[in-house]
Amino acid sequence: MADLKAQFEQAMADSKNLPEKPDNMTLLKLYALYKQASGGDADGKRPGFGDMVGRAKWDAWNGLKGKSSEEAMQEYVDLVESLK
């Protein structure tokens, strides 16, 4: 687990220095995986129609409900690696 956590932290740093900015769907996936890995299942209420960005982020995160922190970390690491 400590090794995976180190890889996850490195991937977070690497994600800020990618050769090109990922498309919005990939950015949402990265956001959702990060939130699931660091905070677990989505909590709170789904943002309303006035907050389209917040709503899209919440929906992406909520779509990962039940995924373990370790699974989310590994998927985040793999996704960042594929974007390099």
N, CA, C and O atoms as a Maestro MAE file, in Angstrom:
{
 s_m_m2io_version
 :::
 2.0.0
}

f_m_ct {
 s_m_title
 :::
 protein
 m_atom[336] {
  # First column is atom index #
  i_m_mmod_type
  r_m_x_coord
  r_m_y_coord
  r_m_z_coord
  i_m_residue_number
  s_m_chain_name
  s_m_pdb_residue_name
  s_m_pdb_atom_name
  i_m_atomic_number
  :::
  1 25 0.831 -1.201 0.000 1 A "MET " " N  " 7
  2 3 0.000 0.000 0.000 1 A "MET " " CA " 6
  3 2 0.866 1.251 0.000 1 A "MET " " C  " 6
  4 15 0.547 2.215 -0.696 1 A "MET " " O  " 8
  5 25 1.955 1.258 0.766 2 A "ALA " " N  " 7
  6 3 2.826 2.434 0.817 2 A "ALA " " CA " 6
  7 2 3.424 2.708 -0.558 2 A "ALA " " C  " 6
  8 15 3.582 3.862 -0.958 2 A "ALA " " O  " 8
  9 25 3.756 1.631 -1.280 3 A "ASP " " N  " 7
  10 3 4.311 1.775 -2.622 3 A "ASP " " CA " 6
  11 2 3.281 2.379 -3.569 3 A "ASP " " C  " 6
  12 15 3.611 3.252 -4.371 3 A "ASP " " O  " 8
  13 25 2.044 1.920 -3.479 4 A "LEU " " N  " 7
  14 3 0.971 2.443 -4.313 4 A "LEU " " CA " 6
  15 2 0.710 3.912 -3.981 4 A "LEU " " C  " 6
  16 15 0.478 4.723 -4.878 4 A "LEU " " O  " 8
  17 25 0.749 4.251 -2.693 5 A "LYS " " N  " 7
  18 3 0.538 5.639 -2.272 5 A "LYS " " CA " 6
  19 2 1.630 6.532 -2.863 5 A "LYS " " C  " 6
  20 15 1.347 7.644 -3.310 5 A "LYS " " O  " 8
  21 25 2.868 6.053 -2.868 6 A "ALA " " N  " 7
  22 3 3.968 6.817 -3.457 6 A "ALA " " CA " 6
  23 2 3.776 6.994 -4.959 6 A "ALA " " C  " 6
  24 15 4.027 8.072 -5.499 6 A "ALA " " O  " 8
  25 25 3.332 5.937 -5.632 7 A "GLN " " N  " 7
  26 3 3.062 6.017 -7.073 7 A "GLN " " CA " 6
  27 2 1.931 7.006 -7.344 7 A "GLN " " C  " 6
  28 15 1.986 7.771 -8.307 7 A "GLN " " O  " 8
  29 25 0.906 6.987 -6.488 8 A "PHE " " N  " 7
  30 3 -0.242 7.883 -6.624 8 A "PHE " " CA " 6
  31 2 0.214 9.338 -6.468 8 A "PHE " " C  " 6
  32 15 -0.170 10.202 -7.257 8 A "PHE " " O  " 8
  33 25 1.023 9.597 -5.460 9 A "GLU " " N  " 7
  34 3 1.514 10.959 -5.235 9 A "GLU " " CA " 6
  35 2 2.394 11.423 -6.394 9 A "GLU " " C  " 6
  36 15 2.342 12.589 -6.785 9 A "GLU " " O  " 8
  37 25 3.196 10.521 -6.941 10 A "GLN " " N  " 7
  38 3 4.017 10.869 -8.104 10 A "GLN " " CA " 6
  39 2 3.130 11.147 -9.317 10 A "GLN " " C  " 6
  40 15 3.395 12.076 -10.081 10 A "GLN " " O  " 8
  41 25 2.084 10.349 -9.493 11 A "ALA " " N  " 7
  42 3 1.162 10.544 -10.616 11 A "ALA " " CA " 6
  43 2 0.438 11.884 -10.485 11 A "ALA " " C  " 6
  44 15 0.190 12.554 -11.487 11 A "ALA " " O  " 8
  45 25 0.097 12.279 -9.250 12 A "MET " " N  " 7
  46 3 -0.538 13.584 -9.046 12 A "MET " " CA " 6
  47 2 0.396 14.697 -9.497 12 A "MET " " C  " 6
  48 15 -0.034 15.644 -10.155 12 A "MET " " O  " 8
  49 25 1.674 14.585 -9.145 13 A "ALA " " N  " 7
  50 3 2.651 15.587 -9.570 13 A "ALA " " CA " 6
  51 2 2.824 15.551 -11.091 13 A "ALA " " C  " 6
  52 15 2.879 16.598 -11.737 13 A "ALA " " O  " 8
  53 25 2.909 14.355 -11.655 14 A "ASP " " N  " 7
  54 3 3.086 14.200 -13.105 14 A "ASP " " CA " 6
  55 2 1.891 14.760 -13.877 14 A "ASP " " C  " 6
  56 15 2.052 15.277 -14.983 14 A "ASP " " O  " 8
  57 25 0.702 14.659 -13.301 15 A "SER " " N  " 7
  58 3 -0.507 15.109 -14.011 15 A "SER " " CA " 6
  59 2 -0.492 16.609 -14.276 15 A "SER " " C  " 6
  60 15 -1.185 17.093 -15.172 15 A "SER " " O  " 8
  61 25 0.293 17.339 -13.501 16 A "LYS " " N  " 7
  62 3 0.382 18.787 -13.691 16 A "LYS " " CA " 6
  63 2 1.382 19.165 -14.779 16 A "LYS " " C  " 6
  64 15 1.452 20.327 -15.180 16 A "LYS " " O  " 8
  65 25 2.153 18.193 -15.259 17 A "ASN " " N  " 7
  66 3 3.193 18.460 -16.257 17 A "ASN " " CA " 6
  67 2 3.063 17.565 -17.483 17 A "ASN " " C  " 6
  68 15 4.067 17.143 -18.057 17 A "ASN " " O  " 8
  69 25 1.847 17.280 -17.877 18 A "LEU " " N  " 7
  70 3 1.628 16.430 -19.050 18 A "LEU " " CA " 6
  71 2 1.991 17.204 -20.322 18 A "LEU " " C  " 6
  72 15 1.893 18.431 -20.343 18 A "LEU " " O  " 8
  73 25 2.407 16.503 -21.377 19 A "PRO " " N  " 7
  74 3 2.797 17.169 -22.620 19 A "PRO " " CA " 6
  75 2 1.674 18.020 -23.212 19 A "PRO " " C  " 6
  76 15 1.932 19.086 -23.771 19 A "PRO " " O  " 8
  77 25 0.426 17.552 -23.092 20 A "GLU " " N  " 7
  78 3 -0.700 18.362 -23.550 20 A "GLU " " CA " 6
  79 2 -1.868 18.175 -22.594 20 A "GLU " " C  " 6
  80 15 -1.990 17.148 -21.927 20 A "GLU " " O  " 8
  81 25 -2.731 19.200 -22.544 21 A "LYS " " N  " 7
  82 3 -3.870 19.151 -21.632 21 A "LYS " " CA " 6
  83 2 -4.867 18.092 -22.102 21 A "LYS " " C  " 6
  84 15 -5.270 18.090 -23.265 21 A "LYS " " O  " 8
  85 25 -5.265 17.187 -21.196 22 A "PRO " " N  " 7
  86 3 -6.250 16.161 -21.570 22 A "PRO " " CA " 6
  87 2 -7.609 16.791 -21.891 22 A "PRO " " C  " 6
  88 15 -7.892 17.916 -21.480 22 A "PRO " " O  " 8
  89 25 -8.445 16.055 -22.631 23 A "ASP " " N  " 7
  90 3 -9.791 16.542 -22.928 23 A "ASP " " CA " 6
  91 2 -10.629 16.543 -21.644 23 A "ASP " " C  " 6
  92 15 -10.226 15.977 -20.627 23 A "ASP " " O  " 8
  93 25 -11.784 17.176 -21.707 24 A "ASN " " N  " 7
  94 3 -12.619 17.343 -20.516 24 A "ASN " " CA " 6
  95 2 -13.066 16.025 -19.900 24 A "ASN " " C  " 6
  96 15 -13.135 15.911 -18.676 24 A "ASN " " O  " 8
  97 25 -13.372 15.024 -20.726 25 A "MET " " N  " 7
  98 3 -13.807 13.731 -20.169 25 A "MET " " CA " 6
  99 2 -12.670 13.068 -19.390 25 A "MET " " C  " 6
  100 15 -12.896 12.459 -18.344 25 A "MET " " O  " 8
  101 25 -11.454 13.190 -19.907 26 A "THR " " N  " 7
  102 3 -10.297 12.620 -19.203 26 A "THR " " CA " 6
  103 2 -10.038 13.383 -17.909 26 A "THR " " C  " 6
  104 15 -9.717 12.783 -16.884 26 A "THR " " O  " 8
  105 25 -10.179 14.704 -17.958 27 A "LEU " " N  " 7
  106 3 -10.005 15.504 -16.740 27 A "LEU " " CA " 6
  107 2 -11.042 15.124 -15.685 27 A "LEU " " C  " 6
  108 15 -10.728 15.055 -14.497 27 A "LEU " " O  " 8
  109 25 -12.277 14.879 -16.122 28 A "LEU " " N  " 7
  110 3 -13.315 14.451 -15.181 28 A "LEU " " CA " 6
  111 2 -12.961 13.100 -14.570 28 A "LEU " " C  " 6
  112 15 -13.151 12.883 -13.374 28 A "LEU " " O  " 8
  113 25 -12.450 12.201 -15.388 29 A "LYS " " N  " 7
  114 3 -12.057 10.869 -14.904 29 A "LYS " " CA " 6
  115 2 -10.934 10.992 -13.867 29 A "LYS " " C  " 6
  116 15 -10.971 10.342 -12.822 29 A "LYS " " O  " 8
  117 25 -9.935 11.834 -14.166 30 A "LEU " " N  " 7
  118 3 -8.837 12.061 -13.215 30 A "LEU " " CA " 6
  119 2 -9.377 12.622 -11.899 30 A "LEU " " C  " 6
  120 15 -8.996 12.174 -10.817 30 A "LEU " " O  " 8
  121 25 -10.271 13.609 -12.007 31 A "TYR " " N  " 7
  122 3 -10.866 14.219 -10.819 31 A "TYR " " CA " 6
  123 2 -11.597 13.167 -9.980 31 A "TYR " " C  " 6
  124 15 -11.399 13.072 -8.769 31 A "TYR " " O  " 8
  125 25 -12.442 12.386 -10.647 32 A "ALA " " N  " 7
  126 3 -13.248 11.385 -9.943 32 A "ALA " " CA " 6
  127 2 -12.362 10.332 -9.276 32 A "ALA " " C  " 6
  128 15 -12.604 9.948 -8.132 32 A "ALA " " O  " 8
  129 25 -11.343 9.868 -9.985 33 A "LEU " " N  " 7
  130 3 -10.444 8.868 -9.405 33 A "LEU " " CA " 6
  131 2 -9.678 9.445 -8.217 33 A "LEU " " C  " 6
  132 15 -9.484 8.766 -7.209 33 A "LEU " " O  " 8
  133 25 -9.246 10.697 -8.340 34 A "TYR " " N  " 7
  134 3 -8.540 11.348 -7.231 34 A "TYR " " CA " 6
  135 2 -9.454 11.436 -6.006 34 A "TYR " " C  " 6
  136 15 -9.051 11.085 -4.897 34 A "TYR " " O  " 8
  137 25 -10.684 11.906 -6.218 35 A "LYS " " N  " 7
  138 3 -11.611 12.062 -5.100 35 A "LYS " " CA " 6
  139 2 -11.949 10.706 -4.463 35 A "LYS " " C  " 6
  140 15 -12.035 10.599 -3.240 35 A "LYS " " O  " 8
  141 25 -12.137 9.684 -5.284 36 A "GLN " " N  " 7
  142 3 -12.465 8.354 -4.762 36 A "GLN " " CA " 6
  143 2 -11.273 7.796 -3.986 36 A "GLN " " C  " 6
  144 15 -11.447 7.195 -2.926 36 A "GLN " " O  " 8
  145 25 -10.071 7.992 -4.510 37 A "ALA " " N  " 7
  146 3 -8.863 7.486 -3.856 37 A "ALA " " CA " 6
  147 2 -8.608 8.194 -2.531 37 A "ALA " " C  " 6
  148 15 -8.195 7.566 -1.556 37 A "ALA " " O  " 8
  149 25 -8.853 9.492 -2.495 38 A "SER " " N  " 7
  150 3 -8.514 10.253 -1.296 38 A "SER " " CA " 6
  151 2 -9.666 10.441 -0.323 38 A "SER " " C  " 6
  152 15 -9.440 10.693 0.861 38 A "SER " " O  " 8
  153 25 -10.910 10.320 -0.810 39 A "GLY " " N  " 7
  154 3 -12.032 10.598 0.081 39 A "GLY " " CA " 6
  155 2 -13.106 9.542 0.152 39 A "GLY " " C  " 6
  156 15 -14.033 9.660 0.953 39 A "GLY " " O  " 8
  157 25 -13.005 8.510 -0.666 40 A "GLY " " N  " 7
  158 3 -14.043 7.482 -0.667 40 A "GLY " " CA " 6
  159 2 -15.239 7.907 -1.497 40 A "GLY " " C  " 6
  160 15 -15.139 8.799 -2.339 40 A "GLY " " O  " 8
  161 25 -16.381 7.258 -1.253 41 A "ASP " " N  " 7
  162 3 -17.591 7.518 -2.032 41 A "ASP " " CA " 6
  163 2 -18.038 8.976 -1.913 41 A "ASP " " C  " 6
  164 15 -17.827 9.628 -0.891 41 A "ASP " " O  " 8
  165 25 -18.665 9.473 -2.995 42 A "ALA " " N  " 7
  166 3 -19.179 10.844 -3.022 42 A "ALA " " CA " 6
  167 2 -20.171 11.040 -1.879 42 A "ALA " " C  " 6
  168 15 -20.973 10.158 -1.571 42 A "ALA " " O  " 8
  169 25 -20.097 12.207 -1.264 43 A "ASP " " N  " 7
  170 3 -21.032 12.507 -0.191 43 A "ASP " " CA " 6
  171 2 -21.679 13.861 -0.465 43 A "ASP " " C  " 6
  172 15 -21.272 14.584 -1.375 43 A "ASP " " O  " 8
  173 25 -22.664 14.185 0.312 44 A "GLY " " N  " 7
  174 3 -23.360 15.448 0.129 44 A "GLY " " CA " 6
  175 2 -24.379 15.361 -0.990 44 A "GLY " " C  " 6
  176 15 -24.564 14.314 -1.610 44 A "GLY " " O  " 8
  177 25 -25.034 16.483 -1.234 45 A "LYS " " N  " 7
  178 3 -26.063 16.531 -2.262 45 A "LYS " " CA " 6
  179 2 -25.454 16.827 -3.624 45 A "LYS " " C  " 6
  180 15 -24.419 17.484 -3.734 45 A "LYS " " O  " 8
  181 25 -26.115 16.331 -4.645 46 A "ARG " " N  " 7
  182 3 -25.711 16.609 -6.023 46 A "ARG " " CA " 6
  183 2 -25.976 18.091 -6.303 46 A "ARG " " C  " 6
  184 15 -27.072 18.578 -6.023 46 A "ARG " " O  " 8
  185 25 -24.997 18.814 -6.847 47 A "PRO " " N  " 7
  186 3 -25.217 20.228 -7.156 47 A "PRO " " CA " 6
  187 2 -26.382 20.414 -8.130 47 A "PRO " " C  " 6
  188 15 -26.680 19.534 -8.939 47 A "PRO " " O  " 8
  189 25 -27.020 21.555 -8.038 48 A "GLY " " N  " 7
  190 3 -28.179 21.850 -8.874 48 A "GLY " " CA " 6
  191 2 -27.795 22.237 -10.291 48 A "GLY " " C  " 6
  192 15 -26.617 22.262 -10.647 48 A "GLY " " O  " 8
  193 25 -28.811 22.540 -11.097 49 A "PHE " " N  " 7
  194 3 -28.602 22.873 -12.507 49 A "PHE " " CA " 6
  195 2 -27.794 24.149 -12.692 49 A "PHE " " C  " 6
  196 15 -27.181 24.337 -13.743 49 A "PHE " " O  " 8
  197 25 -27.779 25.022 -11.705 50 A "GLY " " N  " 7
  198 3 -27.019 26.264 -11.811 50 A "GLY " " CA " 6
  199 2 -25.522 26.051 -11.780 50 A "GLY " " C  " 6
  200 15 -24.760 26.928 -12.188 50 A "GLY " " O  " 8
  201 25 -25.092 24.899 -11.303 51 A "ASP " " N  " 7
  202 3 -23.661 24.590 -11.185 51 A "ASP " " CA " 6
  203 2 -23.344 23.385 -12.065 51 A "ASP " " C  " 6
  204 15 -23.185 22.269 -11.571 51 A "ASP " " O  " 8
  205 25 -23.256 23.621 -13.371 52 A "MET " " N  " 7
  206 3 -23.064 22.517 -14.319 52 A "MET " " CA " 6
  207 2 -21.710 21.818 -14.134 52 A "MET " " C  " 6
  208 15 -21.621 20.594 -14.235 52 A "MET " " O  " 8
  209 25 -20.662 22.600 -13.863 53 A "VAL " " N  " 7
  210 3 -19.337 22.002 -13.672 53 A "VAL " " CA " 6
  211 2 -19.324 21.155 -12.402 53 A "VAL " " C  " 6
  212 15 -18.862 20.014 -12.412 53 A "VAL " " O  " 8
  213 25 -19.832 21.722 -11.315 54 A "GLY " " N  " 7
  214 3 -19.896 20.979 -10.054 54 A "GLY " " CA " 6
  215 2 -20.732 19.723 -10.186 54 A "GLY " " C  " 6
  216 15 -20.404 18.683 -9.614 54 A "GLY " " O  " 8
  217 25 -21.808 19.822 -10.936 55 A "ARG " " N  " 7
  218 3 -22.694 18.677 -11.152 55 A "ARG " " CA " 6
  219 2 -21.976 17.578 -11.940 55 A "ARG " " C  " 6
  220 15 -22.075 16.401 -11.593 55 A "ARG " " O  " 8
  221 25 -21.251 17.959 -13.001 56 A "ALA " " N  " 7
  222 3 -20.508 16.979 -13.806 56 A "ALA " " CA " 6
  223 2 -19.432 16.300 -12.963 56 A "ALA " " C  " 6
  224 15 -19.237 15.088 -13.058 56 A "ALA " " O  " 8
  225 25 -18.735 17.081 -12.141 57 A "LYS " " N  " 7
  226 3 -17.701 16.505 -11.267 57 A "LYS " " CA " 6
  227 2 -18.313 15.528 -10.271 57 A "LYS " " C  " 6
  228 15 -17.797 14.429 -10.067 57 A "LYS " " O  " 8
  229 25 -19.428 15.946 -9.647 58 A "TRP " " N  " 7
  230 3 -20.076 15.092 -8.654 58 A "TRP " " CA " 6
  231 2 -20.562 13.801 -9.298 58 A "TRP " " C  " 6
  232 15 -20.399 12.720 -8.733 58 A "TRP " " O  " 8
  233 25 -21.166 13.918 -10.492 59 A "ASP " " N  " 7
  234 3 -21.660 12.726 -11.195 59 A "ASP " " CA " 6
  235 2 -20.521 11.770 -11.528 59 A "ASP " " C  " 6
  236 15 -20.661 10.556 -11.380 59 A "ASP " " O  " 8
  237 25 -19.392 12.317 -11.980 60 A "ALA " " N  " 7
  238 3 -18.234 11.472 -12.314 60 A "ALA " " CA " 6
  239 2 -17.732 10.747 -11.070 60 A "ALA " " C  " 6
  240 15 -17.439 9.552 -11.113 60 A "ALA " " O  " 8
  241 25 -17.636 11.479 -9.959 61 A "TRP " " N  " 7
  242 3 -17.171 10.893 -8.700 61 A "TRP " " CA " 6
  243 2 -18.167 9.855 -8.201 61 A "TRP " " C  " 6
  244 15 -17.772 8.763 -7.793 61 A "TRP " " O  " 8
  245 25 -19.451 10.185 -8.230 62 A "ASN " " N  " 7
  246 3 -20.479 9.279 -7.749 62 A "ASN " " CA " 6
  247 2 -20.531 8.001 -8.589 62 A "ASN " " C  " 6
  248 15 -20.945 6.951 -8.098 62 A "ASN " " O  " 8
  249 25 -20.114 8.089 -9.849 63 A "GLY " " N  " 7
  250 3 -20.083 6.921 -10.724 63 A "GLY " " CA " 6
  251 2 -19.084 5.863 -10.284 63 A "GLY " " C  " 6
  252 15 -19.124 4.726 -10.754 63 A "GLY " " O  " 8
  253 25 -18.190 6.243 -9.383 64 A "LEU " " N  " 7
  254 3 -17.179 5.299 -8.882 64 A "LEU " " CA " 6
  255 2 -17.560 4.725 -7.518 64 A "LEU " " C  " 6
  256 15 -16.740 4.085 -6.860 64 A "LEU " " O  " 8
  257 25 -18.787 4.952 -7.101 65 A "LYS " " N  " 7
  258 3 -19.242 4.485 -5.780 65 A "LYS " " CA " 6
  259 2 -18.926 3.006 -5.594 65 A "LYS " " C  " 6
  260 15 -19.202 2.184 -6.468 65 A "LYS " " O  " 8
  261 25 -18.349 2.683 -4.454 66 A "GLY " " N  " 7
  262 3 -18.038 1.292 -4.131 66 A "GLY " " CA " 6
  263 2 -16.624 0.877 -4.513 66 A "GLY " " C  " 6
  264 15 -16.145 -0.162 -4.058 66 A "GLY " " O  " 8
  265 25 -15.946 1.670 -5.340 67 A "LYS " " N  " 7
  266 3 -14.573 1.335 -5.738 67 A "LYS " " CA " 6
  267 2 -13.650 1.630 -4.557 67 A "LYS " " C  " 6
  268 15 -13.766 2.680 -3.925 67 A "LYS " " O  " 8
  269 25 -12.752 0.723 -4.265 68 A "SER " " N  " 7
  270 3 -11.858 0.910 -3.131 68 A "SER " " CA " 6
  271 2 -10.843 2.013 -3.421 68 A "SER " " C  " 6
  272 15 -10.579 2.343 -4.578 68 A "SER " " O  " 8
  273 25 -10.291 2.563 -2.377 69 A "SER " " N  " 7
  274 3 -9.277 3.607 -2.495 69 A "SER " " CA " 6
  275 2 -8.078 3.090 -3.291 69 A "SER " " C  " 6
  276 15 -7.522 3.803 -4.126 69 A "SER " " O  " 8
  277 25 -7.687 1.841 -3.021 70 A "GLU " " N  " 7
  278 3 -6.532 1.259 -3.717 70 A "GLU " " CA " 6
  279 2 -6.802 1.100 -5.216 70 A "GLU " " C  " 6
  280 15 -5.936 1.392 -6.041 70 A "GLU " " O  " 8
  281 25 -8.010 0.633 -5.564 71 A "GLU " " N  " 7
  282 3 -8.367 0.487 -6.981 71 A "GLU " " CA " 6
  283 2 -8.333 1.840 -7.686 71 A "GLU " " C  " 6
  284 15 -7.807 1.961 -8.793 71 A "GLU " " O  " 8
  285 25 -8.901 2.858 -7.032 72 A "ALA " " N  " 7
  286 3 -8.942 4.200 -7.619 72 A "ALA " " CA " 6
  287 2 -7.534 4.759 -7.785 72 A "ALA " " C  " 6
  288 15 -7.224 5.385 -8.799 72 A "ALA " " O  " 8
  289 25 -6.681 4.533 -6.788 73 A "MET " " N  " 7
  290 3 -5.292 4.999 -6.893 73 A "MET " " CA " 6
  291 2 -4.590 4.350 -8.085 73 A "MET " " C  " 6
  292 15 -3.913 5.028 -8.857 73 A "MET " " O  " 8
  293 25 -4.755 3.039 -8.230 74 A "GLN " " N  " 7
  294 3 -4.089 2.322 -9.317 74 A "GLN " " CA " 6
  295 2 -4.602 2.803 -10.668 74 A "GLN " " C  " 6
  296 15 -3.814 2.996 -11.594 74 A "GLN " " O  " 8
  297 25 -5.914 2.998 -10.791 75 A "GLU " " N  " 7
  298 3 -6.477 3.479 -12.056 75 A "GLU " " CA " 6
  299 2 -5.981 4.888 -12.372 75 A "GLU " " C  " 6
  300 15 -5.725 5.211 -13.531 75 A "GLU " " O  " 8
  301 25 -5.845 5.726 -11.343 76 A "TYR " " N  " 7
  302 3 -5.340 7.088 -11.533 76 A "TYR " " CA " 6
  303 2 -3.896 7.037 -12.045 76 A "TYR " " C  " 6
  304 15 -3.546 7.726 -13.004 76 A "TYR " " O  " 8
  305 25 -3.066 6.218 -11.401 77 A "VAL " " N  " 7
  306 3 -1.667 6.052 -11.818 77 A "VAL " " CA " 6
  307 2 -1.598 5.565 -13.265 77 A "VAL " " C  " 6
  308 15 -0.830 6.095 -14.068 77 A "VAL " " O  " 8
  309 25 -2.403 4.555 -13.590 78 A "ASP " " N  " 7
  310 3 -2.398 4.001 -14.953 78 A "ASP " " CA " 6
  311 2 -2.846 5.039 -15.985 78 A "ASP " " C  " 6
  312 15 -2.275 5.124 -17.073 78 A "ASP " " O  " 8
  313 25 -3.870 5.830 -15.638 79 A "LEU " " N  " 7
  314 3 -4.373 6.835 -16.565 79 A "LEU " " CA " 6
  315 2 -3.333 7.928 -16.810 79 A "LEU " " C  " 6
  316 15 -3.118 8.336 -17.951 79 A "LEU " " O  " 8
  317 25 -2.696 8.396 -15.756 80 A "VAL " " N  " 7
  318 3 -1.656 9.428 -15.925 80 A "VAL " " CA " 6
  319 2 -0.506 8.881 -16.756 80 A "VAL " " C  " 6
  320 15 0.020 9.584 -17.619 80 A "VAL " " O  " 8
  321 25 -0.110 7.638 -16.510 81 A "GLU " " N  " 7
  322 3 0.967 7.018 -17.291 81 A "GLU " " CA " 6
  323 2 0.590 6.971 -18.770 81 A "GLU " " C  " 6
  324 15 1.440 7.193 -19.632 81 A "GLU " " O  " 8
  325 25 -0.678 6.684 -19.071 82 A "SER " " N  " 7
  326 3 -1.095 6.576 -20.477 82 A "SER " " CA " 6
  327 2 -1.126 7.942 -21.162 82 A "SER " " C  " 6
  328 15 -1.109 8.014 -22.391 82 A "SER " " O  " 8
  329 25 -1.171 9.028 -20.381 83 A "LEU " " N  " 7
  330 3 -1.224 10.375 -20.944 83 A "LEU " " CA " 6
  331 2 0.162 10.987 -21.183 83 A "LEU " " C  " 6
  332 15 0.284 12.024 -21.836 83 A "LEU " " O  " 8
  333 25 1.191 10.345 -20.655 84 A "LYS " " N  " 7
  334 3 2.549 10.889 -20.779 84 A "LYS " " CA " 6
  335 2 3.063 10.782 -22.203 84 A "LYS " " C  " 6
  336 15 4.189 11.192 -22.486 84 A "LYS " " O  " 8
  :::
 }
 m_bond[335] {
  # First column is bond index #
  i_m_from
  i_m_to
  i_m_order
  :::
  1 1 2 1
  2 2 3 1
  3 3 4 2
  4 3 5 1
  5 5 6 1
  6 6 7 1
  7 7 8 2
  8 7 9 1
  9 9 10 1
  10 10 11 1
  11 11 12 2
  12 11 13 1
  13 13 14 1
  14 14 15 1
  15 15 16 2
  16 15 17 1
  17 17 18 1
  18 18 19 1
  19 19 20 2
  20 19 21 1
  21 21 22 1
  22 22 23 1
  23 23 24 2
  24 23 25 1
  25 25 26 1
  26 26 27 1
  27 27 28 2
  28 27 29 1
  29 29 30 1
  30 30 31 1
  31 31 32 2
  32 31 33 1
  33 33 34 1
  34 34 35 1
  35 35 36 2
  36 35 37 1
  37 37 38 1
  38 38 39 1
  39 39 40 2
  40 39 41 1
  41 41 42 1
  42 42 43 1
  43 43 44 2
  44 43 45 1
  45 45 46 1
  46 46 47 1
  47 47 48 2
  48 47 49 1
  49 49 50 1
  50 50 51 1
  51 51 52 2
  52 51 53 1
  53 53 54 1
  54 54 55 1
  55 55 56 2
  56 55 57 1
  57 57 58 1
  58 58 59 1
  59 59 60 2
  60 59 61 1
  61 61 62 1
  62 62 63 1
  63 63 64 2
  64 63 65 1
  65 65 66 1
  66 66 67 1
  67 67 68 2
  68 67 69 1
  69 69 70 1
  70 70 71 1
  71 71 72 2
  72 71 73 1
  73 73 74 1
  74 74 75 1
  75 75 76 2
  76 75 77 1
  77 77 78 1
  78 78 79 1
  79 79 80 2
  80 79 81 1
  81 81 82 1
  82 82 83 1
  83 83 84 2
  84 83 85 1
  85 85 86 1
  86 86 87 1
  87 87 88 2
  88 87 89 1
  89 89 90 1
  90 90 91 1
  91 91 92 2
  92 91 93 1
  93 93 94 1
  94 94 95 1
  95 95 96 2
  96 95 97 1
  97 97 98 1
  98 98 99 1
  99 99 100 2
  100 99 101 1
  101 101 102 1
  102 102 103 1
  103 103 104 2
  104 103 105 1
  105 105 106 1
  106 106 107 1
  107 107 108 2
  108 107 109 1
  109 109 110 1
  110 110 111 1
  111 111 112 2
  112 111 113 1
  113 113 114 1
  114 114 115 1
  115 115 116 2
  116 115 117 1
  117 117 118 1
  118 118 119 1
  119 119 120 2
  120 119 121 1
  121 121 122 1
  122 122 123 1
  123 123 124 2
  124 123 125 1
  125 125 126 1
  126 126 127 1
  127 127 128 2
  128 127 129 1
  129 129 130 1
  130 130 131 1
  131 131 132 2
  132 131 133 1
  133 133 134 1
  134 134 135 1
  135 135 136 2
  136 135 137 1
  137 137 138 1
  138 138 139 1
  139 139 140 2
  140 139 141 1
  141 141 142 1
  142 142 143 1
  143 143 144 2
  144 143 145 1
  145 145 146 1
  146 146 147 1
  147 147 148 2
  148 147 149 1
  149 149 150 1
  150 150 151 1
  151 151 152 2
  152 151 153 1
  153 153 154 1
  154 154 155 1
  155 155 156 2
  156 155 157 1
  157 157 158 1
  158 158 159 1
  159 159 160 2
  160 159 161 1
  161 161 162 1
  162 162 163 1
  163 163 164 2
  164 163 165 1
  165 165 166 1
  166 166 167 1
  167 167 168 2
  168 167 169 1
  169 169 170 1
  170 170 171 1
  171 171 172 2
  172 171 173 1
  173 173 174 1
  174 174 175 1
  175 175 176 2
  176 175 177 1
  177 177 178 1
  178 178 179 1
  179 179 180 2
  180 179 181 1
  181 181 182 1
  182 182 183 1
  183 183 184 2
  184 183 185 1
  185 185 186 1
  186 186 187 1
  187 187 188 2
  188 187 189 1
  189 189 190 1
  190 190 191 1
  191 191 192 2
  192 191 193 1
  193 193 194 1
  194 194 195 1
  195 195 196 2
  196 195 197 1
  197 197 198 1
  198 198 199 1
  199 199 200 2
  200 199 201 1
  201 201 202 1
  202 202 203 1
  203 203 204 2
  204 203 205 1
  205 205 206 1
  206 206 207 1
  207 207 208 2
  208 207 209 1
  209 209 210 1
  210 210 211 1
  211 211 212 2
  212 211 213 1
  213 213 214 1
  214 214 215 1
  215 215 216 2
  216 215 217 1
  217 217 218 1
  218 218 219 1
  219 219 220 2
  220 219 221 1
  221 221 222 1
  222 222 223 1
  223 223 224 2
  224 223 225 1
  225 225 226 1
  226 226 227 1
  227 227 228 2
  228 227 229 1
  229 229 230 1
  230 230 231 1
  231 231 232 2
  232 231 233 1
  233 233 234 1
  234 234 235 1
  235 235 236 2
  236 235 237 1
  237 237 238 1
  238 238 239 1
  239 239 240 2
  240 239 241 1
  241 241 242 1
  242 242 243 1
  243 243 244 2
  244 243 245 1
  245 245 246 1
  246 246 247 1
  247 247 248 2
  248 247 249 1
  249 249 250 1
  250 250 251 1
  251 251 252 2
  252 251 253 1
  253 253 254 1
  254 254 255 1
  255 255 256 2
  256 255 257 1
  257 257 258 1
  258 258 259 1
  259 259 260 2
  260 259 261 1
  261 261 262 1
  262 262 263 1
  263 263 264 2
  264 263 265 1
  265 265 266 1
  266 266 267 1
  267 267 268 2
  268 267 269 1
  269 269 270 1
  270 270 271 1
  271 271 272 2
  272 271 273 1
  273 273 274 1
  274 274 275 1
  275 275 276 2
  276 275 277 1
  277 277 278 1
  278 278 279 1
  279 279 280 2
  280 279 281 1
  281 281 282 1
  282 282 283 1
  283 283 284 2
  284 283 285 1
  285 285 286 1
  286 286 287 1
  287 287 288 2
  288 287 289 1
  289 289 290 1
  290 290 291 1
  291 291 292 2
  292 291 293 1
  293 293 294 1
  294 294 295 1
  295 295 296 2
  296 295 297 1
  297 297 298 1
  298 298 299 1
  299 299 300 2
  300 299 301 1
  301 301 302 1
  302 302 303 1
  303 303 304 2
  304 303 305 1
  305 305 306 1
  306 306 307 1
  307 307 308 2
  308 307 309 1
  309 309 310 1
  310 310 311 1
  311 311 312 2
  312 311 313 1
  313 313 314 1
  314 314 315 1
  315 315 316 2
  316 315 317 1
  317 317 318 1
  318 318 319 1
  319 319 320 2
  320 319 321 1
  321 321 322 1
  322 322 323 1
  323 323 324 2
  324 323 325 1
  325 325 326 1
  326 326 327 1
  327 327 328 2
  328 327 329 1
  329 329 330 1
  330 330 331 1
  331 331 332 2
  332 331 333 1
  333 333 334 1
  334 334 335 1
  335 335 336 2
  :::
 }
}
